[in-house]
Amino acid sequence: MSFVNPQLLWWLLAVPAVGAWTWWRRRRTTGLRYSDVGPVQDAPVAWTVRLQWFPAALRMGALALGILALARPQAEETTRTRTAEGIDVMLVLDASTSMQADDFQPTRFEAAREAAGTFVEGRVSDRVGLIVFAAEAYTQVPLTLDYSFLQRMLDDVEIGAVEDGTAVGTALATAVNRLKESEAESKVAILLTDGRNNRGQIDPRTAAEVAQTMGVRVYAIGVGSSEGEETWEESLPQGQRDESAGVDTDMLQAVSTATGGQYFSATNRDALERIYAEIDTMEAAPVDERIYTDRTERYPWFLLPALGLVVLEVGLSTTLFRRFP
């Protein structure tokens, strides 16, 4: 509860002063004079005499309530609304076998999946979808506002669901295709991979040109350390080792730059989480916050009781507690 005229509350300090003045005035006012009051000194004291202070107390109570009413108390009910013009984001996740490298704990793939999940948790009004790719790319989740469903589907992604390989261009083209009908002011694809484009019919730079034409901004994340790459390559049979393995930094930089995005290199789990957090700040939609306050006057709660006390005080002072003269 608040008061429109809180300065009037200082007048409450006058209530005790009025009470003291009333008591002093009553003590100074004399009644009838008698030559001898001895015969009535032992007479029982009536209850009206014992409660002769009561009308004055009612008057002070009415005064205090009247001051509170003049200060105009109000009850406030505040409603806060937050709205944001959402953006559309497609997460493009590499699920090739090289993502099983353990230079990230527990693996690159698990670290990437958890970082993406944390990114999804921070969404408010953004539509988010998920593209998974290896030798082929497929849509795991189309653009949606159902973040809990997206999280469940993200947890269901497994390495080995499709043939092994790294079709970066095809994955990016799939994401752009999902975003082409979007009417959002900002359309974003977050591409995460630890390899080079070695499968698919679409070159990543060609997919980037299409993305630029469609107004899709690409943020590319290269995952893996040189130590992790060597460990993974050494674990493969001799005939399966790829001398060109590792993040194609030049390609990812070219793709992100062409679309107005940015390239990031993640060499450990903490760096990966920081990258998603940085992308989050770069693509944060402005939030419109409005506060609605509904005020209800509460002065009748004090004014009506004050009037009631005045009426009661006048009534008692002229009847039961009347003094003569």
C-alpha angles and dihedrals in degrees: 000000000000136000127234092206104030091161089073090065088079086074088071086078087067093062095077089045091054089049092052092047091050091051092048092048092050091051091051095049113090129203130207118331119234127189092223127018095173096105092058100042092090094045116115116264113242120232090241088062092049091051098042088120091062099086090051090051090051090051093052091047090052090049093051093048091047091054090050090051092050089053087062105228115211134191114223128207113188124199118191120197125189121193131173134184099240128222128220116241129185115197110210110198127190111225099175119134092256087070087073091075111126099219083106116053119278092353137320090255095050092046091049092048093050092047090051090049091053089050090053091050090061094057119110109173102352123119111229131190135181131227118187122194145177118143086342133026127228137175110251093177128006120219108302144160091213097101095173090057090047091051091051092049091047089055090051094059111112134184112246097036089120135021114295121259140090115265098175095160094049091048093050092047090051091053092049090049089054090051099044094090093045117120093194116126090232124040118186138181119195107201118195122184141145098202149048130272105268104145139047133052098262123081113224092234091054090050088050091055090053090048091051090050091050092048094247116149115212125209109192123201121194111203128202144051126245090248090053092049092051091049092050094047092048090054092059123087114264094253094052099052115118115209089200093056119128136068115320094222095175092053094047092047091050092049095049095042093050091056098042093256132114139247122232131189118212115195097168142017096264091051090051092053091048091052093055089047090051092049088050091057093044092053099037111139116224111259119223109210120190127183120204118193120194112197123196121193112240100178092108087065088066103027097055094050088047091055089046091054091049092052091047092048093050091047095050093042091056096043126022096014098037114139126211126239 
